[in-house]
Amino acid sequence: MEYQQGQDREQLSLYATCLDDMIPGENSVRLIDQFVNLLDLSKMGFQTIATQGRPPYDPADLLKLFIYGYMNRMRSSRRLEKEAYRNIEVIWLIKNLKPDHNTIARFRKENPKAI
């Protein structure tokens, strides 16, 4: 019996589409993105997480990730970190940023009232 064959995993390929084309127009991540972009986060009390090395993450991006997690029953900062590497919706939502679980947890801890 003949089966459908998948692609060879070692075959190089280029995607003919951009990341924005991979997310349908009615997807909930687009709503999250528009909603957070309309907010004035500084008036709401969100603080930028200070770091000693590289520049901090934008609180808007971390809030988007946080809202996505709540909408999809993912409250764990470690789970959200994992999704940032493998979930195409999260990759689109936070513009291919990869915050680690400590950054996500610290954002949640330092902005409880604003959230």
All heavy atoms as an XYZ file, in Angstrom:
952
protein
N       0.838     -1.179      0.000
C       0.000      0.000      0.000
C       0.885      1.246      0.000
O       1.861      1.314      0.721
C      -0.902     -0.002      1.227
C      -1.807      1.175      1.299
S      -2.669      1.215      2.864
C      -4.318      1.119      2.338
N       0.539      2.217     -0.795
C       1.290      3.459     -0.913
C       0.769      4.469      0.109
O      -0.434      4.655      0.242
C       1.115      4.015     -2.320
C       1.869      5.274     -2.566
C       3.099      5.021     -3.406
O       3.279      3.919     -3.899
O       3.868      5.959     -3.527
N       1.669      5.096      0.837
C       1.311      6.123      1.821
C       1.797      7.479      1.335
O       2.742      7.568      0.557
C       1.953      5.830      3.183
C       1.463      4.573      3.822
C       2.259      3.443      3.880
C       0.198      4.514      4.381
C       1.805      2.286      4.482
C      -0.259      3.368      4.980
C       0.553      2.252      5.030
O       0.093      1.116      5.621
N       1.172      8.525      1.851
C       1.660      9.865      1.552
C       2.993     10.039      2.254
O       3.161      9.651      3.408
C       0.678     10.919      2.052
C      -0.575     10.990      1.232
C      -1.392     12.207      1.611
O      -0.872     13.208      2.079
N      -2.693     12.099      1.389
N       3.921     10.638      1.567
C       5.264     10.816      2.104
C       5.461     12.244      2.585
O       5.060     13.195      1.904
C       6.310     10.513      1.017
C       6.249      9.092      0.505
C       6.611      8.085      1.583
O       7.596      8.260      2.306
N       5.806      7.047      1.715
N       6.039     12.389      3.766
C       6.381     13.712      4.281
C       7.684     14.186      3.678
O       8.395     13.433      3.018
N       8.018     15.434      3.918
C       9.271     15.983      3.418
C      10.433     15.441      4.218
O      10.312     15.149      5.411
C       9.279     17.500      3.541
C       8.598     18.217      2.421
C       8.833     19.713      2.518
O       8.987     20.248      3.620
N       8.854     20.376      1.394
N      11.563     15.356      3.583
C      12.796     14.982      4.262
C      13.143     16.092      5.253
O      13.164     17.267      4.906
C      13.914     14.806      3.237
C      15.221     14.384      3.863
O      15.242     14.007      5.058
O      16.249     14.427      3.153
N      13.392     15.734      6.492
C      13.658     16.740      7.531
C      14.959     17.494      7.306
O      15.167     18.570      7.850
C      13.667     16.075      8.893
C      12.299     15.625      9.315
C      12.311     15.132     10.748
N      10.979     14.732     11.131
C      10.620     13.489     11.384
N      11.491     12.514     11.290
N       9.384     13.211     11.723
N      15.855     16.926      6.536
C      17.137     17.577      6.283
C      17.125     18.423      5.012
O      18.110     19.062      4.682
C      18.236     16.524      6.211
C      18.420     15.822      7.539
C      19.472     14.746      7.501
O      20.198     14.644      6.492
O      19.577     14.000      8.482
N      16.011     18.424      4.299
C      15.872     19.218      3.079
C      15.733     20.695      3.430
O      14.879     21.068      4.225
C      14.651     18.757      2.285
C      14.344     19.596      1.066
C      15.383     19.472     -0.011
O      15.912     18.397     -0.237
N      15.706     20.577     -0.649
N      16.560     21.527      2.842
C      16.470     22.962      3.058
C      15.301     23.517      2.266
O      15.043     23.110      1.138
C      17.753     23.657      2.611
C      19.017     23.304      3.396
C      20.222     23.987      2.780
C      18.870     23.714      4.841
N      14.584     24.449      2.875
C      13.471     25.075      2.167
C      13.325     26.508      2.643
O      13.729     26.858      3.750
C      12.169     24.307      2.386
O      11.806     24.347      3.739
N      12.743     27.316      1.810
C      12.465     28.701      2.149
C      10.960     28.884      2.192
O      10.239     28.367      1.343
C      13.061     29.646      1.103
C      14.576     29.649      1.001
C      15.015     30.498     -0.183
C      15.185     30.197      2.280
N      10.491     29.612      3.179
C       9.069     29.903      3.245
C       8.775     31.053      2.294
O       9.458     32.064      2.297
C       8.646     30.261      4.669
C       8.726     29.097      5.609
C       9.745     28.980      6.528
C       7.778     28.095      5.548
C       9.826     27.902      7.378
C       7.849     27.007      6.397
C       8.875     26.916      7.311
O       8.939     25.840      8.140
N       7.750     30.901      1.501
C       7.390     31.918      0.511
C       6.444     32.963      1.093
O       5.899     33.764      0.362
C       6.761     31.244     -0.700
N       6.235     32.941      2.383
C       5.301     33.860      3.000
C       5.944     34.507      4.227
O       6.863     33.962      4.822
C       4.004     33.120      3.394
O       3.077     34.040      3.931
C       4.259     32.029      4.396
N       5.446     35.667      4.592
C       5.969     36.333      5.780
C       5.179     35.874      7.013
O       4.126     35.250      6.895
C       5.902     37.847      5.626
S       4.252     38.524      5.585
N       5.692     36.194      8.166
C       5.073     35.774      9.416
C       3.649     36.304      9.542
O       2.761     35.606     10.026
C       5.935     36.249     10.594
C       5.545     35.800     11.983
C       5.584     34.278     12.081
C       6.472     36.405     13.016
N       3.414     37.513      9.074
C       2.079     38.110      9.179
C       1.044     37.333      8.364
O      -0.114     37.252      8.755
C       2.127     39.570      8.721
C       0.888     40.329      9.121
O       0.547     40.306     10.324
O       0.260     40.938      8.248
N       1.463     36.749      7.267
C       0.537     35.979      6.428
C       0.151     34.645      7.061
O      -0.833     34.033      6.651
C       1.148     35.717      5.052
C       1.283     36.992      4.241
O       0.604     37.983      4.570
O       2.075     36.997      3.282
N       0.907     34.189      8.024
C       0.632     32.899      8.660
C      -0.464     32.991      9.724
O      -0.978     31.973     10.171
C       1.901     32.338      9.296
C       2.965     31.962      8.311
S       4.382     31.313      9.191
C       5.449     30.900      7.848
N      -0.814     34.206     10.128
C      -1.832     34.416     11.163
C      -3.092     34.962     10.490
O      -3.068     36.057      9.921
C      -1.337     35.407     12.245
C      -0.017     34.938     12.851
C      -2.391     35.606     13.319
C      -0.072     33.616     13.563
N      -4.204     34.219     10.552
C      -5.441     34.695      9.921
C      -5.915     36.020     10.529
O      -5.637     36.336     11.685
C      -6.457     33.582     10.226
C      -5.657     32.398     10.612
C      -4.365     32.900     11.162
N      -6.640     36.782      9.745
C      -7.119     38.090     10.181
C      -8.056     38.046     11.364
O      -8.140     38.994     12.142
N      -8.779     36.944     11.555
C      -9.739     36.845     12.660
C      -9.152     36.158     13.901
O      -9.869     35.871     14.845
C     -11.002     36.104     12.203
C     -10.802     34.656     11.858
C     -10.281     34.416     10.437
O     -10.188     35.363      9.649
O      -9.941     33.270     10.142
N      -7.862     35.920     13.906
C      -7.225     35.252     15.045
C      -7.232     36.165     16.271
O      -7.075     37.380     16.159
C      -5.786     34.873     14.677
C      -5.199     33.868     15.623
O      -5.147     34.091     16.833
N      -4.756     32.754     15.092
N      -7.391     35.569     17.439
C      -7.485     36.344     18.686
C      -6.201     37.094     19.024
O      -6.243     38.100     19.738
C      -7.878     35.436     19.849
O      -6.892     34.459     20.075
N      -5.056     36.645     18.526
C      -3.810     37.363     18.835
C      -3.799     38.746     18.199
O      -3.197     39.669     18.738
C      -2.548     36.567     18.439
C      -2.410     35.318     19.266
C      -2.490     36.277     16.969
N      -4.490     38.905     17.096
C      -4.572     40.234     16.473
C      -5.393     41.182     17.354
O      -5.083     42.361     17.473
C      -5.163     40.137     15.076
C      -4.224     39.439     14.096
C      -4.751     39.509     12.681
N      -3.885     38.807     11.757
C      -2.865     39.347     11.120
N      -2.556     40.614     11.327
N      -2.139     38.634     10.281
N      -6.430     40.663     17.992
C      -7.226     41.462     18.920
C      -6.398     41.867     20.135
O      -6.430     43.021     20.565
C      -8.461     40.683     19.364
C      -9.338     41.348     20.413
C      -9.976     42.600     19.835
C     -10.389     40.396     20.918
N      -5.657     40.921     20.684
C      -4.789     41.216     21.830
C      -3.800     42.315     21.460
O      -3.583     43.273     22.209
C      -4.041     39.955     22.309
C      -5.014     38.909     22.848
C      -2.996     40.303     23.358
C      -4.379     37.547     23.083
N      -3.188     42.191     20.291
C      -2.198     43.162     19.828
C      -2.806     44.558     19.714
O      -2.247     45.528     20.228
C      -1.641     42.701     18.476
C      -0.503     43.569     17.987
O       0.476     43.746     18.733
O      -0.598     44.082     16.852
N      -3.957     44.664     19.084
C      -4.607     45.964     18.924
C      -5.052     46.542     20.267
O      -4.909     47.742     20.521
C      -5.801     45.852     17.987
C      -5.412     45.619     16.556
C      -6.621     45.448     15.651
O      -7.751     45.336     16.120
N      -6.381     45.426     14.353
N      -5.582     45.690     21.131
C      -6.053     46.143     22.445
C      -4.911     46.730     23.266
O      -5.019     47.838     23.794
C      -6.703     44.973     23.186
C      -7.076     45.291     24.602
C      -8.125     46.144     24.886
C      -6.362     44.748     25.657
C      -8.466     46.449     26.195
C      -6.691     45.041     26.967
C      -7.747     45.891     27.238
N      -3.812     46.011     23.368
C      -2.681     46.481     24.187
C      -2.053     47.727     23.568
O      -1.641     48.634     24.290
C      -1.649     45.357     24.396
C      -0.400     45.881     25.079
C      -2.256     44.226     25.212
N      -2.014     47.800     22.239
C      -1.440     48.987     21.594
C      -2.259     50.249     21.856
O      -1.725     51.349     21.788
C      -1.289     48.756     20.089
C      -0.169     47.797     19.775
O       0.713     47.551     20.588
N      -0.213     47.218     18.586
N      -3.543     50.102     22.163
C      -4.392     51.253     22.462
C      -4.249     51.747     23.900
O      -4.658     52.862     24.210
C      -5.862     50.916     22.190
C      -6.232     50.696     20.724
C      -7.677     50.235     20.610
C      -6.018     51.981     19.928
N      -3.691     50.929     24.768
C      -3.576     51.282     26.188
C      -2.407     52.223     26.435
O      -1.372     52.134     25.782
C      -3.380     50.018     27.023
C      -4.492     48.977     26.992
C      -4.074     47.756     27.799
C      -5.788     49.560     27.528
N      -2.563     53.101     27.415
C      -1.449     53.923     27.891
C      -0.893     53.224     29.131
O      -1.391     53.413     30.241
C      -1.928     55.336     28.221
C      -0.790     56.267     28.586
O       0.377     55.812     28.629
O      -1.066     57.456     28.822
N       0.113     52.414     28.916
C       0.623     51.560     29.992
C       1.282     52.344     31.117
O       1.241     51.918     32.265
C       1.589     50.520     29.419
C       0.981     49.562     28.388
C       2.020     48.553     27.931
C      -0.232     48.853     28.940
N       1.886     53.476     30.817
C       2.520     54.256     31.887
C       1.474     54.823     32.843
O       1.691     54.868     34.053
C       3.389     55.360     31.308
O       2.607     56.232     30.518
N       0.318     55.250     32.324
C      -0.761     55.739     33.188
C      -1.361     54.610     34.016
O      -1.875     54.851     35.107
C      -1.860     56.394     32.359
C      -1.559     57.782     31.908
C      -2.761     58.395     31.238
C      -2.467     59.806     30.797
N      -3.622     60.401     30.096
N      -1.322     53.413     33.492
C      -1.882     52.266     34.205
C      -0.939     51.754     35.288
O      -1.322     50.918     36.094
C      -2.208     51.136     33.228
C      -3.311     51.512     32.245
S      -3.606     50.226     31.039
C      -4.355     48.977     32.072
N       0.299     52.225     35.301
C       1.230     51.850     36.350
C       2.211     50.751     35.996
O       2.898     50.233     36.870
N       2.310     50.399     34.728
C       3.280     49.376     34.344
C       4.677     49.950     34.410
O       4.934     51.075     33.987
C       3.005     48.861     32.925
C       1.863     47.892     32.862
C       0.601     48.314     32.516
C       2.059     46.555     33.162
C      -0.462     47.431     32.457
C       1.010     45.660     33.115
C      -0.248     46.106     32.760
N       5.594     49.153     34.953
C       6.974     49.573     35.102
C       7.853     48.776     34.155
O       7.619     47.606     33.915
C       7.450     49.332     36.531
C       6.630     50.024     37.578
C       6.997     49.554     38.973
O       7.894     48.753     39.146
N       6.293     50.053     39.962
N       8.879     49.442     33.650
C       9.876     48.749     32.841
C      10.795     47.984     33.769
O      11.226     48.503     34.795
C      10.693     49.755     32.011
O       9.797     50.490     31.194
C      11.707     49.054     31.147
N      11.060     46.751     33.425
C      11.940     45.935     34.245
C      13.380     46.347     33.966
O      13.863     46.229     32.847
C      11.740     44.432     33.944
C      10.305     44.027     34.270
C      12.732     43.584     34.704
C       9.955     42.620     33.846
N      14.048     46.873     34.987
C      15.424     47.329     34.829
C      16.371     46.135     34.770
O      16.217     45.164     35.491
C      15.797     48.242     35.986
N      17.333     46.239     33.896
C      18.353     45.198     33.784
C      19.718     45.856     33.825
O      19.855     47.053     33.621
C      18.218     44.410     32.466
O      18.384     45.327     31.387
C      16.871     43.732     32.363
N      20.730     45.062     34.052
C      22.086     45.599     34.078
C      22.773     45.439     32.731
O      23.669     46.181     32.412
C      22.900     44.888     35.153
C      22.395     45.165     36.544
C      23.185     44.423     37.599
O      24.033     43.603     37.288
N      22.889     44.694     38.846
N      22.350     44.472     31.949
C      23.018     44.194     30.681
C      22.264     44.736     29.496
O      22.307     45.921     29.189
N      21.525     43.877     28.854
C      20.807     44.268     27.643
C      19.582     45.122     27.967
O      19.128     45.151     29.104
C      20.401     43.048     26.834
C      20.130     41.825     27.626
C      19.950     40.606     26.798
N      18.662     40.612     26.139
C      18.152     39.576     25.543
N      18.795     38.456     25.500
N      16.988     39.633     24.961
N      19.045     45.807     26.971
C      17.863     46.648     27.203
C      16.670     45.813     27.668
O      16.551     44.643     27.307
C      17.587     47.264     25.833
C      18.847     47.113     25.068
C      19.538     45.919     25.611
N      15.781     46.409     28.452
C      14.628     45.656     28.959
C      13.580     45.416     27.867
O      13.595     46.060     26.815
C      14.064     46.569     30.043
C      14.481     47.941     29.630
C      15.803     47.775     28.958
N      12.672     44.492     28.142
C      11.550     44.238     27.246
C      10.511     45.334     27.425
O      10.321     45.848     28.527
C      10.911     42.881     27.548
C      11.753     41.713     27.127
C      12.541     41.026     28.037
C      11.759     41.280     25.801
C      13.315     39.954     27.654
C      12.532     40.200     25.409
C      13.312     39.544     26.327
O      14.077     38.488     25.942
N       9.820     45.638     26.354
C       8.725     46.592     26.406
C       7.594     45.972     27.225
O       7.200     44.838     26.968
C       8.252     46.886     24.977
C       7.177     47.946     24.902
O       6.713     48.420     25.963
O       6.792     48.299     23.781
N       7.063     46.695     28.218
C       5.956     46.140     29.011
C       4.755     45.735     28.152
O       4.035     44.806     28.496
C       5.585     47.278     29.966
C       6.790     48.134     30.041
C       7.477     48.002     28.720
N       4.547     46.409     27.025
C       3.435     46.053     26.138
C       3.597     44.637     25.595
O       2.631     43.878     25.531
C       3.330     47.055     24.991
N       4.815     44.269     25.229
C       5.051     42.925     24.708
C       4.831     41.861     25.780
O       4.243     40.814     25.524
C       6.460     42.805     24.132
C       6.647     43.638     22.870
O       5.674     43.760     22.099
O       7.751     44.159     22.670
N       5.281     42.139     26.989
C       5.086     41.171     28.073
C       3.614     41.084     28.469
O       3.124     39.999     28.799
C       5.961     41.546     29.269
C       7.470     41.425     29.022
C       8.250     41.966     30.209
C       7.858     39.990     28.740
N       2.897     42.205     28.410
C       1.463     42.179     28.710
C       0.719     41.367     27.654
O      -0.193     40.603     27.980
C       0.904     43.592     28.795
C      -0.587     43.706     29.110
C      -0.904     43.072     30.467
C      -1.035     45.155     29.075
N       1.097     41.510     26.403
C       0.481     40.713     25.337
C       0.679     39.218     25.595
O      -0.253     38.424     25.458
C       1.078     41.084     23.976
C       0.692     42.460     23.493
C       1.455     42.824     22.229
C       1.221     44.264     21.836
N       1.987     44.626     20.628
N       1.884     38.852     25.973
C       2.173     37.450     26.279
C       1.357     36.982     27.473
O       0.793     35.882     27.477
C       3.669     37.278     26.549
C       4.156     35.885     26.891
C       3.881     34.912     25.740
C       5.639     35.907     27.216
N       1.261     37.820     28.488
C       0.509     37.502     29.696
C      -0.974     37.301     29.385
O      -1.594     36.333     29.829
C       0.722     38.637     30.698
C       0.157     38.385     32.052
C       0.747     37.479     32.904
C      -0.967     39.066     32.487
C       0.230     37.254     34.163
C      -1.484     38.847     33.733
C      -0.892     37.931     34.579
N      -1.565     38.207     28.603
C      -2.981     38.084     28.227
C      -3.202     36.834     27.384
O      -4.178     36.101     27.588
C      -3.460     39.349     27.486
C      -3.490     40.547     28.432
C      -4.834     39.134     26.861
C      -3.740     41.880     27.746
N      -2.302     36.575     26.447
C      -2.422     35.361     25.632
C      -2.417     34.123     26.522
O      -3.203     33.203     26.334
C      -1.274     35.280     24.615
C      -1.338     34.039     23.773
C      -2.101     34.011     22.618
C      -0.667     32.882     24.145
C      -2.191     32.865     21.844
C      -0.753     31.726     23.384
C      -1.517     31.731     22.237
O      -1.605     30.580     21.484
N      -1.534     34.110     27.504
C      -1.463     32.982     28.417
C      -2.754     32.768     29.186
O      -3.233     31.642     29.317
N      -3.335     33.837     29.679
C      -4.602     33.704     30.408
C      -5.732     33.255     29.504
O      -6.582     32.465     29.897
C      -4.959     35.022     31.116
C      -4.491     35.031     32.538
C      -3.191     35.393     32.848
C      -5.325     34.631     33.572
C      -2.749     35.388     34.154
C      -4.887     34.622     34.877
C      -3.605     35.001     35.162
O      -3.159     34.971     36.454
N      -5.767     33.751     28.281
C      -6.834     33.361     27.350
C      -6.730     31.891     26.944
O      -7.723     31.283     26.563
C      -6.801     34.242     26.103
C      -7.308     35.637     26.344
S      -7.266     36.663     24.858
C      -8.508     35.874     23.858
N      -5.519     31.332     27.028
C      -5.293     29.959     26.588
C      -4.900     29.020     27.728
O      -4.291     27.983     27.499
C      -4.232     29.945     25.485
C      -4.733     30.589     24.235
O      -5.495     29.993     23.495
N      -4.338     31.833     24.007
N      -5.240     29.421     28.952
C      -5.017     28.602     30.144
C      -3.552     28.215     30.337
O      -3.226     27.075     30.637
C      -5.885     27.348     30.112
C      -7.351     27.659     30.082
C      -8.151     26.404     30.054
N      -9.557     26.741     29.849
C     -10.453     25.871     29.493
N     -10.127     24.622     29.314
N     -11.691     26.241     29.315
N      -2.678     29.174     30.126
C      -1.243     28.974     30.343
C      -0.761     30.045     31.309
O      -0.409     31.137     30.888
C      -0.471     29.098     29.020
C      -0.683     27.988     28.063
S       0.318     28.214     26.608
C      -0.830     29.038     25.542
N      -0.771     29.749     32.572
C      -0.365     30.751     33.559
C       1.093     30.609     33.960
O       1.683     31.530     34.500
C      -1.266     30.641     34.788
C      -2.714     30.988     34.446
C      -3.583     30.989     35.645
N      -3.089     31.978     36.601
C      -3.563     32.115     37.818
N      -4.544     31.354     38.238
N      -3.081     33.012     38.633
N       1.689     29.478     33.717
C       3.065     29.226     34.113
C       4.041     30.041     33.261
O       3.949     30.057     32.032
C       3.369     27.734     33.951
O       4.756     27.495     33.958
N       4.971     30.707     33.915
C       5.958     31.484     33.172
C       6.867     30.566     32.354
O       7.312     30.935     31.270
C       6.785     32.357     34.123
O       7.413     31.579     35.104
N       7.120     29.367     32.843
C       7.932     28.412     32.071
C       7.190     27.941     30.823
O       7.784     27.758     29.767
C       8.341     27.231     32.936
C       9.341     27.625     34.011
C       9.762     26.439     34.855
N      10.556     26.863     35.984
C      11.874     26.973     35.978
N      12.546     26.669     34.893
N      12.526     27.374     37.051
N       5.906     27.771     30.931
C       5.107     27.360     29.772
C       5.047     28.482     28.741
O       5.151     28.250     27.541
C       3.703     26.971     30.234
C       2.746     26.614     29.140
C       2.916     25.177     28.700
N       2.140     24.874     27.536
C       0.890     24.425     27.542
N       0.289     24.193     28.686
N       0.263     24.178     26.427
N       4.901     29.725     29.213
C       4.881     30.859     28.299
C       6.229     31.025     27.597
O       6.282     31.372     26.410
C       4.494     32.137     29.033
C       3.039     32.213     29.500
C       2.828     33.431     30.384
C       2.095     32.230     28.321
N       7.304     30.772     28.320
C       8.629     30.829     27.704
C       8.738     29.793     26.583
O       9.226     30.088     25.490
C       9.709     30.565     28.752
C      11.110     30.499     28.177
C      12.152     30.072     29.189
O      11.806     29.479     30.229
O      13.340     30.321     28.913
N       8.257     28.594     26.835
C       8.302     27.535     25.834
C       7.467     27.894     24.609
O       7.867     27.653     23.473
C       7.801     26.226     26.439
C       7.983     25.025     25.540
C       7.400     23.777     26.144
C       8.202     23.314     27.323
N       7.738     22.009     27.846
N       6.293     28.494     24.840
C       5.418     28.882     23.736
C       6.065     29.961     22.862
O       5.827     30.006     21.663
C       4.069     29.376     24.258
C       3.234     28.314     24.927
C       2.836     27.186     23.996
O       2.377     27.462     22.873
O       2.980     26.016     24.394
N       6.881     30.814     23.457
C       7.545     31.873     22.699
C       8.532     31.307     21.676
O       8.890     31.989     20.719
C       8.260     32.835     23.646
N       8.965     30.067     21.869
C       9.886     29.431     20.936
C       9.179     28.592     19.883
O       9.719     28.373     18.809
C      10.880     28.531     21.687
C      11.981     29.296     22.337
C      11.849     29.771     23.638
C      13.157     29.557     21.667
C      12.868     30.483     24.245
C      14.186     30.268     22.254
C      14.025     30.721     23.546
O      15.032     31.435     24.135
N       7.972     28.079     20.181
C       7.387     27.100     19.270
C       6.008     27.449     18.729
O       5.614     26.944     17.702
C       7.322     25.731     19.948
C       6.367     25.655     21.110
C       6.409     24.289     21.764
N       5.403     24.172     22.768
C       4.226     23.594     22.582
N       3.945     23.049     21.437
N       3.349     23.538     23.551
N       5.284     28.326     19.360
C       3.921     28.640     18.953
C       3.932     29.837     17.998
O       4.313     30.940     18.375
C       3.073     28.948     20.195
C       1.625     29.147     19.890
O       1.253     29.634     18.835
N       0.780     28.792     20.847
N       3.484     29.627     16.777
C       3.538     30.672     15.744
C       2.697     31.892     16.128
O       3.059     33.028     15.801
C       3.134     30.106     14.361
C       3.502     31.075     13.241
C       1.671     29.773     14.299
C       4.940     31.101     12.938
N       1.600     31.674     16.853
C       0.775     32.809     17.290
C       1.543     33.684     18.275
O       1.516     34.908     18.173
C      -0.509     32.308     17.950
C      -1.478     31.653     17.005
C      -2.710     31.118     17.715
O      -2.697     30.994     18.959
O      -3.694     30.832     17.021
N       2.223     33.074     19.226
C       2.992     33.832     20.220
C       4.182     34.501     19.552
O       4.503     35.656     19.847
C       3.438     32.922     21.384
C       4.333     33.681     22.346
C       2.230     32.365     22.114
N       4.830     33.801     18.645
C       5.965     34.388     17.921
C       5.512     35.650     17.194
O       6.182     36.684     17.226
C       6.587     33.360     16.958
C       7.256     32.238     17.757
C       7.570     34.027     16.007
C       7.679     31.045     16.929
N       4.346     35.596     16.550
C       3.816     36.774     15.854
C       3.466     37.865     16.860
O       3.796     39.034     16.650
C       2.570     36.386     15.048
C       1.963     37.534     14.315
C       2.273     37.940     13.053
C       0.978     38.451     14.807
N       1.521     39.040     12.733
C       0.722     39.385     13.786
C       0.281     38.558     16.009
C      -0.195     40.412     13.933
C      -0.630     39.594     16.151
C      -0.861     40.509     15.126
N       2.803     37.478     17.941
C       2.297     38.447     18.912
C       3.397     39.267     19.562
O       3.283     40.485     19.700
C       1.477     37.725     19.994
C       0.803     38.593     21.045
C      -0.202     39.530     20.402
C       0.142     37.726     22.092
N       4.485     38.620     19.949
C       5.550     39.350     20.642
C       6.756     39.598     19.727
O       7.862     39.851     20.199
C       5.958     38.663     21.963
C       6.484     37.256     21.740
C       4.817     38.685     22.949
C       7.052     36.612     22.993
N       6.493     39.527     18.430
C       7.474     39.914     17.402
C       8.794     39.150     17.519
O       9.870     39.732     17.476
C       7.713     41.423     17.439
C       6.465     42.222     17.126
C       6.683     43.684     17.357
C       6.242     43.970     18.775
N       6.364     45.301     19.221
N       8.676     37.850     17.719
C       9.825     36.941     17.760
C      10.778     37.214     18.923
O      11.957     36.887     18.862
C      10.577     36.958     16.426
C      11.324     35.671     16.180
O      11.020     34.631     16.762
N      12.311     35.721     15.312
N      10.276     37.831     19.987
C      11.077     37.993     21.195
C      11.055     36.687     21.980
O      10.104     35.917     21.881
C      10.518     39.126     22.063
C      10.621     40.529     21.477
C       9.854     41.510     22.343
C      12.070     40.949     21.355
N      12.078     36.458     22.779
C      12.168     35.226     23.551
C      12.464     35.530     25.025
O      13.553     35.262     25.525
C      13.291     34.332     23.007
C      13.259     34.091     21.513
C      12.195     33.108     21.161
C      12.336     32.665     19.730
N      11.284     33.028     18.857
N      11.493     36.102     25.757
C      11.750     36.366     27.178
C      11.840     35.053     27.958
O      11.124     34.098     27.660
C      10.542     37.190     27.619
C       9.468     36.836     26.662
C      10.148     36.517     25.369
N      12.731     35.025     28.927
C      12.842     33.799     29.723
C      11.811     33.811     30.854
O      11.140     34.809     31.095
C      14.266     33.612     30.257
C      14.666     34.648     31.287
O      13.947     35.650     31.456
O      15.703     34.453     31.941
N      11.684     32.667     31.516
C      10.638     32.534     32.537
C      10.855     33.480     33.708
O       9.895     33.932     34.323
C      10.531     31.081     33.015
C      11.768     30.558     33.645
N      12.822     30.051     32.915
C      12.134     30.468     34.941
C      13.778     29.663     33.740
N      13.392     29.907     34.969
N      12.096     33.818     34.022
C      12.350     34.764     35.114
C      11.825     36.154     34.767
O      11.244     36.841     35.615
C      13.843     34.846     35.419
C      14.352     33.604     36.101
O      13.631     32.970     36.864
N      15.591     33.236     35.815
N      12.021     36.576     33.539
C      11.532     37.881     33.091
C      10.012     37.927     33.143
O       9.421     38.917     33.610
C      12.020     38.163     31.659
O      13.447     38.105     31.641
C      11.557     39.521     31.178
N       9.368     36.881     32.683
C       7.902     36.816     32.687
C       7.370     36.832     34.116
O       6.436     37.565     34.438
C       7.425     35.564     31.927
C       7.860     35.641     30.458
C       5.922     35.398     32.037
C       7.747     34.338     29.708
N       7.976     36.043     34.994
C       7.542     35.972     36.394
C       7.776     37.300     37.106
O       6.936     37.756     37.890
C       8.274     34.851     37.111
N       8.911     37.954     36.828
C       9.211     39.241     37.445
C       8.228     40.316     36.975
O       7.785     41.154     37.758
C      10.648     39.651     37.116
C      11.221     40.632     38.082
C      12.722     40.864     37.941
N      13.419     39.851     37.193
C      14.094     40.080     36.059
N      14.153     41.282     35.553
N      14.722     39.110     35.450
N       7.851     40.282     35.699
C       6.867     41.220     35.175
C       5.540     41.066     35.916
O       4.918     42.039     36.323
C       6.666     40.998     33.673
C       5.555     41.811     33.079
C       5.736     43.161     32.827
C       4.339     41.236     32.772
C       4.714     43.921     32.274
C       3.311     41.986     32.218
C       3.507     43.330     31.973
N       5.132     39.837     36.124
C       3.876     39.549     36.835
C       3.975     40.016     38.288
O       3.038     40.594     38.834
C       3.591     38.056     36.769
C       2.299     37.652     37.416
C       2.100     36.158     37.349
N       1.905     35.730     35.979
C       2.268     34.549     35.502
N       2.846     33.664     36.270
N       2.035     34.224     34.252
N       5.113     39.788     38.911
C       5.296     40.119     40.319
C       5.371     41.631     40.559
O       4.837     42.140     41.549
C       6.582     39.464     40.822
C       6.911     39.736     42.260
C       8.213     39.074     42.647
C       8.625     39.460     44.045
N       9.961     38.957     44.377
N       6.002     42.358     39.636
C       6.219     43.788     39.825
C       5.063     44.663     39.334
O       5.055     45.865     39.579
C       7.514     44.221     39.138
C       8.742     43.625     39.800
C      10.034     44.011     39.113
O       9.991     44.762     38.103
O      11.094     43.570     39.581
N       4.079     44.080     38.655
C       2.954     44.860     38.125
C       1.596     44.274     38.494
O       0.703     44.226     37.663
C       3.075     44.935     36.595
C       4.299     45.672     36.156
O       4.434     46.862     36.370
N       5.230     44.963     35.539
N       1.380     43.856     39.739
C       0.111     43.213     40.080
C      -1.095     44.155     39.972
O      -2.157     43.762     39.505
C       0.301     42.709     41.489
C       1.317     43.630     42.076
C       2.229     43.966     40.928
N      -0.950     45.396     40.418
C      -2.066     46.338     40.363
C      -2.397     46.730     38.939
O      -3.563     46.868     38.567
C      -1.763     47.571     41.214
C      -1.809     47.299     42.680
C      -1.671     48.582     43.463
C      -1.785     48.259     44.944
N      -1.842     49.475     45.751
N      -1.373     46.943     38.135
C      -1.582     47.352     36.746
C      -2.261     46.234     35.947
O      -3.103     46.486     35.100
C      -0.255     47.726     36.098
N      -1.887     45.018     36.247
C      -2.488     43.875     35.556
C      -3.926     43.731     35.984
O      -4.818     43.510     35.201
C      -1.696     42.578     35.809
C      -0.321     42.681     35.134
C      -2.441     41.355     35.313
C       0.627     41.554     35.443
